Amino acid sequence: MSQVHVHTKINGDTTEFLCEADEPLLDVLRDRLGLTGAKEGCGTGDCGACSVMVDDRLVCSCLVLGAEAEGRTIETIEGMADGEKLHPLQQKFLDHAALQCGICTPGFLVAAKALLDHNPDPTETEVRYWLAGNLCRCTGYDKIVRAVMDTAAEMRGA
């Protein structure tokens, strides 16, 4: 198989890489670029552990080809914090103990940030609906939903 040369922007940085034409973006991020935050939970787009933003659209990176990143803007969990300063969602996940094993956490955080960027004042039902594509086998969802709701209130200054 021939390799594809891709130019993209990842977490604000212009990036170039070579990948196989049929190589998933998840594998490119993890294996070629060292961005190991997105996890492979299922490989079929059912669990959300590999969620990233591509051109401001939430996607499962296991379902997108690395070659499709050409000219796109990608945001991963690695771009969420500002240096050592955690994003408010990351801090609230810690405060609410909304994580355990950590496999699903990056996907939940990326999805929750996408929600709050889109809707800074979601209802609990909207949070649950938005995060329905992310599966957690450890915590259940109440702590995650509370962390997102608390972050939304804090970011609004409520």
Biotite code that builds the C-alpha atoms (Angstrom):
import biotite.structure as struc

atoms = struc.array([
    struc.Atom([0.000, 0.000, 0.000], chain_id="A", res_id=1, res_name="MET", atom_name="CA", element="C"),
    struc.Atom([1.271, 3.485, -0.765], chain_id="A", res_id=2, res_name="SER", atom_name="CA", element="C"),
    struc.Atom([1.677, 6.146, 1.868], chain_id="A", res_id=3, res_name="GLN", atom_name="CA", element="C"),
    struc.Atom([-0.169, 9.459, 1.844], chain_id="A", res_id=4, res_name="VAL", atom_name="CA", element="C"),
    struc.Atom([1.449, 12.758, 2.839], chain_id="A", res_id=5, res_name="HIS", atom_name="CA", element="C"),
    struc.Atom([-0.956, 14.756, 4.995], chain_id="A", res_id=6, res_name="VAL", atom_name="CA", element="C"),
    struc.Atom([-0.829, 18.420, 6.086], chain_id="A", res_id=7, res_name="HIS", atom_name="CA", element="C"),
    struc.Atom([-3.130, 19.299, 8.967], chain_id="A", res_id=8, res_name="THR", atom_name="CA", element="C"),
    struc.Atom([-3.424, 21.336, 12.129], chain_id="A", res_id=9, res_name="LYS", atom_name="CA", element="C"),
    struc.Atom([-3.584, 19.424, 15.415], chain_id="A", res_id=10, res_name="ILE", atom_name="CA", element="C"),
    struc.Atom([-4.233, 21.244, 18.681], chain_id="A", res_id=11, res_name="ASN", atom_name="CA", element="C"),
    struc.Atom([-3.249, 24.520, 17.032], chain_id="A", res_id=12, res_name="GLY", atom_name="CA", element="C"),
    struc.Atom([0.038, 23.248, 15.580], chain_id="A", res_id=13, res_name="ASP", atom_name="CA", element="C"),
    struc.Atom([0.649, 22.758, 11.868], chain_id="A", res_id=14, res_name="THR", atom_name="CA", element="C"),
    struc.Atom([1.521, 19.100, 11.418], chain_id="A", res_id=15, res_name="THR", atom_name="CA", element="C"),
    struc.Atom([2.631, 16.841, 8.574], chain_id="A", res_id=16, res_name="GLU", atom_name="CA", element="C"),
    struc.Atom([2.720, 13.063, 8.578], chain_id="A", res_id=17, res_name="PHE", atom_name="CA", element="C"),
    struc.Atom([2.839, 10.037, 6.325], chain_id="A", res_id=18, res_name="LEU", atom_name="CA", element="C"),
    struc.Atom([0.243, 7.314, 6.727], chain_id="A", res_id=19, res_name="CYS", atom_name="CA", element="C"),
    struc.Atom([-1.157, 4.359, 4.880], chain_id="A", res_id=20, res_name="GLU", atom_name="CA", element="C"),
    struc.Atom([-4.203, 5.220, 2.759], chain_id="A", res_id=21, res_name="ALA", atom_name="CA", element="C"),
    struc.Atom([-6.386, 2.913, 4.862], chain_id="A", res_id=22, res_name="ASP", atom_name="CA", element="C"),
    struc.Atom([-4.910, 3.781, 8.294], chain_id="A", res_id=23, res_name="GLU", atom_name="CA", element="C"),
    struc.Atom([-7.407, 5.071, 10.875], chain_id="A", res_id=24, res_name="PRO", atom_name="CA", element="C"),
    struc.Atom([-6.835, 8.544, 12.296], chain_id="A", res_id=25, res_name="LEU", atom_name="CA", element="C"),
    struc.Atom([-6.739, 6.975, 15.763], chain_id="A", res_id=26, res_name="LEU", atom_name="CA", element="C"),
    struc.Atom([-3.685, 4.912, 14.792], chain_id="A", res_id=27, res_name="ASP", atom_name="CA", element="C"),
    struc.Atom([-2.004, 7.946, 13.208], chain_id="A", res_id=28, res_name="VAL", atom_name="CA", element="C"),
    struc.Atom([-2.560, 10.023, 16.339], chain_id="A", res_id=29, res_name="LEU", atom_name="CA", element="C"),
    struc.Atom([-1.327, 7.322, 18.708], chain_id="A", res_id=30, res_name="ARG", atom_name="CA", element="C"),
    struc.Atom([1.362, 5.488, 16.746], chain_id="A", res_id=31, res_name="ASP", atom_name="CA", element="C"),
    struc.Atom([2.783, 8.109, 14.386], chain_id="A", res_id=32, res_name="ARG", atom_name="CA", element="C"),
    struc.Atom([2.280, 11.350, 16.340], chain_id="A", res_id=33, res_name="LEU", atom_name="CA", element="C"),
    struc.Atom([2.534, 10.136, 19.956], chain_id="A", res_id=34, res_name="GLY", atom_name="CA", element="C"),
    struc.Atom([-0.854, 11.605, 20.919], chain_id="A", res_id=35, res_name="LEU", atom_name="CA", element="C"),
    struc.Atom([-1.993, 8.668, 23.043], chain_id="A", res_id=36, res_name="THR", atom_name="CA", element="C"),
    struc.Atom([-4.905, 10.341, 24.848], chain_id="A", res_id=37, res_name="GLY", atom_name="CA", element="C"),
    struc.Atom([-7.576, 8.978, 22.515], chain_id="A", res_id=38, res_name="ALA", atom_name="CA", element="C"),
    struc.Atom([-8.101, 5.308, 23.315], chain_id="A", res_id=39, res_name="LYS", atom_name="CA", element="C"),
    struc.Atom([-9.304, 2.399, 21.226], chain_id="A", res_id=40, res_name="GLU", atom_name="CA", element="C"),
    struc.Atom([-12.175, 0.908, 23.132], chain_id="A", res_id=41, res_name="GLY", atom_name="CA", element="C"),
    struc.Atom([-13.994, -0.892, 20.353], chain_id="A", res_id=42, res_name="CYS", atom_name="CA", element="C"),
    struc.Atom([-12.610, 0.051, 16.925], chain_id="A", res_id=43, res_name="GLY", atom_name="CA", element="C"),
    struc.Atom([-16.149, 0.275, 15.534], chain_id="A", res_id=44, res_name="THR", atom_name="CA", element="C"),
    struc.Atom([-17.318, 3.735, 16.635], chain_id="A", res_id=45, res_name="GLY", atom_name="CA", element="C"),
    struc.Atom([-19.607, 2.400, 19.343], chain_id="A", res_id=46, res_name="ASP", atom_name="CA", element="C"),
    struc.Atom([-17.859, 3.502, 22.554], chain_id="A", res_id=47, res_name="CYS", atom_name="CA", element="C"),
    struc.Atom([-16.560, 7.062, 22.021], chain_id="A", res_id=48, res_name="GLY", atom_name="CA", element="C"),
    struc.Atom([-13.212, 6.445, 23.749], chain_id="A", res_id=49, res_name="ALA", atom_name="CA", element="C"),
    struc.Atom([-11.372, 7.734, 20.677], chain_id="A", res_id=50, res_name="CYS", atom_name="CA", element="C"),
    struc.Atom([-13.457, 10.910, 20.245], chain_id="A", res_id=51, res_name="SER", atom_name="CA", element="C"),
    struc.Atom([-11.719, 13.921, 18.723], chain_id="A", res_id=52, res_name="VAL", atom_name="CA", element="C"),
    struc.Atom([-12.889, 17.086, 17.007], chain_id="A", res_id=53, res_name="MET", atom_name="CA", element="C"),
    struc.Atom([-12.353, 17.393, 13.253], chain_id="A", res_id=54, res_name="VAL", atom_name="CA", element="C"),
    struc.Atom([-13.250, 20.836, 11.911], chain_id="A", res_id=55, res_name="ASP", atom_name="CA", element="C"),
    struc.Atom([-15.397, 21.460, 15.019], chain_id="A", res_id=56, res_name="ASP", atom_name="CA", element="C"),
    struc.Atom([-17.287, 18.187, 14.538], chain_id="A", res_id=57, res_name="ARG", atom_name="CA", element="C"),
    struc.Atom([-17.163, 15.418, 17.133], chain_id="A", res_id=58, res_name="LEU", atom_name="CA", element="C"),
    struc.Atom([-16.015, 12.154, 15.516], chain_id="A", res_id=59, res_name="VAL", atom_name="CA", element="C"),
    struc.Atom([-14.758, 8.737, 16.525], chain_id="A", res_id=60, res_name="CYS", atom_name="CA", element="C"),
    struc.Atom([-11.181, 8.742, 15.249], chain_id="A", res_id=61, res_name="SER", atom_name="CA", element="C"),
    struc.Atom([-11.329, 4.968, 14.693], chain_id="A", res_id=62, res_name="CYS", atom_name="CA", element="C"),
    struc.Atom([-13.851, 5.628, 11.889], chain_id="A", res_id=63, res_name="LEU", atom_name="CA", element="C"),
    struc.Atom([-11.937, 8.423, 10.124], chain_id="A", res_id=64, res_name="VAL", atom_name="CA", element="C"),
    struc.Atom([-8.949, 7.742, 7.916], chain_id="A", res_id=65, res_name="LEU", atom_name="CA", element="C"),
    struc.Atom([-5.726, 9.580, 8.673], chain_id="A", res_id=66, res_name="GLY", atom_name="CA", element="C"),
    struc.Atom([-5.607, 10.630, 5.017], chain_id="A", res_id=67, res_name="ALA", atom_name="CA", element="C"),
    struc.Atom([-8.940, 12.423, 5.512], chain_id="A", res_id=68, res_name="GLU", atom_name="CA", element="C"),
    struc.Atom([-7.193, 14.816, 7.911], chain_id="A", res_id=69, res_name="ALA", atom_name="CA", element="C"),
    struc.Atom([-5.661, 16.630, 4.936], chain_id="A", res_id=70, res_name="GLU", atom_name="CA", element="C"),
    struc.Atom([-6.334, 20.360, 5.351], chain_id="A", res_id=71, res_name="GLY", atom_name="CA", element="C"),
    struc.Atom([-8.465, 19.819, 8.439], chain_id="A", res_id=72, res_name="ARG", atom_name="CA", element="C"),
    struc.Atom([-8.246, 21.117, 11.990], chain_id="A", res_id=73, res_name="THR", atom_name="CA", element="C"),
    struc.Atom([-8.111, 18.441, 14.664], chain_id="A", res_id=74, res_name="ILE", atom_name="CA", element="C"),
    struc.Atom([-8.473, 18.861, 18.419], chain_id="A", res_id=75, res_name="GLU", atom_name="CA", element="C"),
    struc.Atom([-7.564, 16.038, 20.791], chain_id="A", res_id=76, res_name="THR", atom_name="CA", element="C"),
    struc.Atom([-7.604, 15.666, 24.561], chain_id="A", res_id=77, res_name="ILE", atom_name="CA", element="C"),
    struc.Atom([-3.939, 16.734, 24.574], chain_id="A", res_id=78, res_name="GLU", atom_name="CA", element="C"),
    struc.Atom([-4.986, 20.212, 23.441], chain_id="A", res_id=79, res_name="GLY", atom_name="CA", element="C"),
    struc.Atom([-7.583, 20.706, 26.161], chain_id="A", res_id=80, res_name="MET", atom_name="CA", element="C"),
    struc.Atom([-5.396, 21.934, 29.030], chain_id="A", res_id=81, res_name="ALA", atom_name="CA", element="C"),
    struc.Atom([-3.469, 25.194, 28.859], chain_id="A", res_id=82, res_name="ASP", atom_name="CA", element="C"),
    struc.Atom([-0.007, 23.959, 29.765], chain_id="A", res_id=83, res_name="GLY", atom_name="CA", element="C"),
    struc.Atom([-0.197, 22.821, 33.382], chain_id="A", res_id=84, res_name="GLU", atom_name="CA", element="C"),
    struc.Atom([-3.585, 24.528, 33.896], chain_id="A", res_id=85, res_name="LYS", atom_name="CA", element="C"),
    struc.Atom([-6.399, 22.026, 33.459], chain_id="A", res_id=86, res_name="LEU", atom_name="CA", element="C"),
    struc.Atom([-9.496, 22.899, 31.471], chain_id="A", res_id=87, res_name="HIS", atom_name="CA", element="C"),
    struc.Atom([-12.439, 23.417, 33.883], chain_id="A", res_id=88, res_name="PRO", atom_name="CA", element="C"),
    struc.Atom([-13.976, 20.131, 32.665], chain_id="A", res_id=89, res_name="LEU", atom_name="CA", element="C"),
    struc.Atom([-10.819, 18.228, 33.516], chain_id="A", res_id=90, res_name="GLN", atom_name="CA", element="C"),
    struc.Atom([-10.766, 19.744, 36.987], chain_id="A", res_id=91, res_name="GLN", atom_name="CA", element="C"),
    struc.Atom([-14.457, 18.990, 37.590], chain_id="A", res_id=92, res_name="LYS", atom_name="CA", element="C"),
    struc.Atom([-13.964, 15.380, 36.493], chain_id="A", res_id=93, res_name="PHE", atom_name="CA", element="C"),
    struc.Atom([-11.335, 15.139, 39.229], chain_id="A", res_id=94, res_name="LEU", atom_name="CA", element="C"),
    struc.Atom([-13.464, 17.015, 41.774], chain_id="A", res_id=95, res_name="ASP", atom_name="CA", element="C"),
    struc.Atom([-16.497, 14.777, 41.140], chain_id="A", res_id=96, res_name="HIS", atom_name="CA", element="C"),
    struc.Atom([-14.477, 11.535, 40.868], chain_id="A", res_id=97, res_name="ALA", atom_name="CA", element="C"),
    struc.Atom([-16.003, 11.139, 37.403], chain_id="A", res_id=98, res_name="ALA", atom_name="CA", element="C"),
    struc.Atom([-13.302, 8.738, 36.262], chain_id="A", res_id=99, res_name="LEU", atom_name="CA", element="C"),
    struc.Atom([-11.888, 5.407, 37.286], chain_id="A", res_id=100, res_name="GLN", atom_name="CA", element="C"),
    struc.Atom([-9.903, 3.300, 34.817], chain_id="A", res_id=101, res_name="CYS", atom_name="CA", element="C"),
    struc.Atom([-9.437, 6.215, 32.392], chain_id="A", res_id=102, res_name="GLY", atom_name="CA", element="C"),
    struc.Atom([-10.146, 4.443, 29.101], chain_id="A", res_id=103, res_name="ILE", atom_name="CA", element="C"),
    struc.Atom([-13.330, 6.429, 28.406], chain_id="A", res_id=104, res_name="CYS", atom_name="CA", element="C"),
    struc.Atom([-12.293, 9.675, 30.101], chain_id="A", res_id=105, res_name="THR", atom_name="CA", element="C"),
    struc.Atom([-10.572, 11.424, 27.157], chain_id="A", res_id=106, res_name="PRO", atom_name="CA", element="C"),
    struc.Atom([-13.560, 10.734, 24.896], chain_id="A", res_id=107, res_name="GLY", atom_name="CA", element="C"),
    struc.Atom([-16.025, 11.983, 27.503], chain_id="A", res_id=108, res_name="PHE", atom_name="CA", element="C"),
    struc.Atom([-13.969, 15.144, 28.040], chain_id="A", res_id=109, res_name="LEU", atom_name="CA", element="C"),
    struc.Atom([-13.694, 15.917, 24.321], chain_id="A", res_id=110, res_name="VAL", atom_name="CA", element="C"),
    struc.Atom([-17.425, 15.282, 23.842], chain_id="A", res_id=111, res_name="ALA", atom_name="CA", element="C"),
    struc.Atom([-18.376, 17.347, 26.905], chain_id="A", res_id=112, res_name="ALA", atom_name="CA", element="C"),
    struc.Atom([-16.212, 20.248, 25.739], chain_id="A", res_id=113, res_name="LYS", atom_name="CA", element="C"),
    struc.Atom([-17.878, 20.075, 22.318], chain_id="A", res_id=114, res_name="ALA", atom_name="CA", element="C"),
    struc.Atom([-21.271, 20.243, 24.038], chain_id="A", res_id=115, res_name="LEU", atom_name="CA", element="C"),
    struc.Atom([-20.354, 23.225, 26.208], chain_id="A", res_id=116, res_name="LEU", atom_name="CA", element="C"),
    struc.Atom([-18.785, 25.033, 23.239], chain_id="A", res_id=117, res_name="ASP", atom_name="CA", element="C"),
    struc.Atom([-22.081, 24.491, 21.398], chain_id="A", res_id=118, res_name="HIS", atom_name="CA", element="C"),
    struc.Atom([-24.452, 24.984, 24.342], chain_id="A", res_id=119, res_name="ASN", atom_name="CA", element="C"),
    struc.Atom([-23.073, 26.650, 27.494], chain_id="A", res_id=120, res_name="PRO", atom_name="CA", element="C"),
    struc.Atom([-26.303, 26.072, 29.435], chain_id="A", res_id=121, res_name="ASP", atom_name="CA", element="C"),
    struc.Atom([-27.418, 22.485, 28.780], chain_id="A", res_id=122, res_name="PRO", atom_name="CA", element="C"),
    struc.Atom([-30.098, 20.683, 30.732], chain_id="A", res_id=123, res_name="THR", atom_name="CA", element="C"),
    struc.Atom([-29.246, 17.369, 32.353], chain_id="A", res_id=124, res_name="GLU", atom_name="CA", element="C"),
    struc.Atom([-31.228, 15.624, 29.613], chain_id="A", res_id=125, res_name="THR", atom_name="CA", element="C"),
    struc.Atom([-29.209, 17.427, 26.941], chain_id="A", res_id=126, res_name="GLU", atom_name="CA", element="C"),
    struc.Atom([-25.938, 16.407, 28.635], chain_id="A", res_id=127, res_name="VAL", atom_name="CA", element="C"),
    struc.Atom([-27.050, 12.780, 28.819], chain_id="A", res_id=128, res_name="ARG", atom_name="CA", element="C"),
    struc.Atom([-28.193, 12.836, 25.191], chain_id="A", res_id=129, res_name="TYR", atom_name="CA", element="C"),
    struc.Atom([-24.966, 14.483, 23.968], chain_id="A", res_id=130, res_name="TRP", atom_name="CA", element="C"),
    struc.Atom([-22.787, 11.978, 25.832], chain_id="A", res_id=131, res_name="LEU", atom_name="CA", element="C"),
    struc.Atom([-24.853, 8.947, 24.803], chain_id="A", res_id=132, res_name="ALA", atom_name="CA", element="C"),
    struc.Atom([-22.203, 7.963, 22.251], chain_id="A", res_id=133, res_name="GLY", atom_name="CA", element="C"),
    struc.Atom([-19.630, 7.503, 25.025], chain_id="A", res_id=134, res_name="ASN", atom_name="CA", element="C"),
    struc.Atom([-19.646, 4.332, 27.083], chain_id="A", res_id=135, res_name="LEU", atom_name="CA", element="C"),
    struc.Atom([-18.233, 3.888, 30.589], chain_id="A", res_id=136, res_name="CYS", atom_name="CA", element="C"),
    struc.Atom([-17.954, 0.526, 32.291], chain_id="A", res_id=137, res_name="ARG", atom_name="CA", element="C"),
    struc.Atom([-16.653, 1.777, 35.642], chain_id="A", res_id=138, res_name="CYS", atom_name="CA", element="C"),
    struc.Atom([-18.273, 4.915, 37.028], chain_id="A", res_id=139, res_name="THR", atom_name="CA", element="C"),
    struc.Atom([-21.775, 4.859, 35.740], chain_id="A", res_id=140, res_name="GLY", atom_name="CA", element="C"),
    struc.Atom([-22.827, 8.186, 34.342], chain_id="A", res_id=141, res_name="TYR", atom_name="CA", element="C"),
    struc.Atom([-24.144, 10.263, 37.236], chain_id="A", res_id=142, res_name="ASP", atom_name="CA", element="C"),
    struc.Atom([-20.741, 11.581, 38.334], chain_id="A", res_id=143, res_name="LYS", atom_name="CA", element="C"),
    struc.Atom([-19.839, 12.418, 34.745], chain_id="A", res_id=144, res_name="ILE", atom_name="CA", element="C"),
    struc.Atom([-23.121, 14.262, 34.170], chain_id="A", res_id=145, res_name="VAL", atom_name="CA", element="C"),
    struc.Atom([-22.726, 16.154, 37.468], chain_id="A", res_id=146, res_name="ARG", atom_name="CA", element="C"),
    struc.Atom([-19.187, 17.158, 36.511], chain_id="A", res_id=147, res_name="ALA", atom_name="CA", element="C"),
    struc.Atom([-20.376, 18.501, 33.152], chain_id="A", res_id=148, res_name="VAL", atom_name="CA", element="C"),
    struc.Atom([-23.335, 20.349, 34.700], chain_id="A", res_id=149, res_name="MET", atom_name="CA", element="C"),
    struc.Atom([-21.088, 21.860, 37.392], chain_id="A", res_id=150, res_name="ASP", atom_name="CA", element="C"),
    struc.Atom([-18.558, 22.948, 34.763], chain_id="A", res_id=151, res_name="THR", atom_name="CA", element="C"),
    struc.Atom([-21.280, 24.570, 32.672], chain_id="A", res_id=152, res_name="ALA", atom_name="CA", element="C"),
    struc.Atom([-22.535, 26.515, 35.696], chain_id="A", res_id=153, res_name="ALA", atom_name="CA", element="C"),
    struc.Atom([-19.003, 27.595, 36.645], chain_id="A", res_id=154, res_name="GLU", atom_name="CA", element="C"),
    struc.Atom([-18.121, 28.691, 33.109], chain_id="A", res_id=155, res_name="MET", atom_name="CA", element="C"),
    struc.Atom([-21.345, 30.728, 32.915], chain_id="A", res_id=156, res_name="ARG", atom_name="CA", element="C"),
    struc.Atom([-20.564, 32.315, 36.277], chain_id="A", res_id=157, res_name="GLY", atom_name="CA", element="C"),
    struc.Atom([-23.737, 30.913, 37.803], chain_id="A", res_id=158, res_name="ALA", atom_name="CA", element="C"),
])
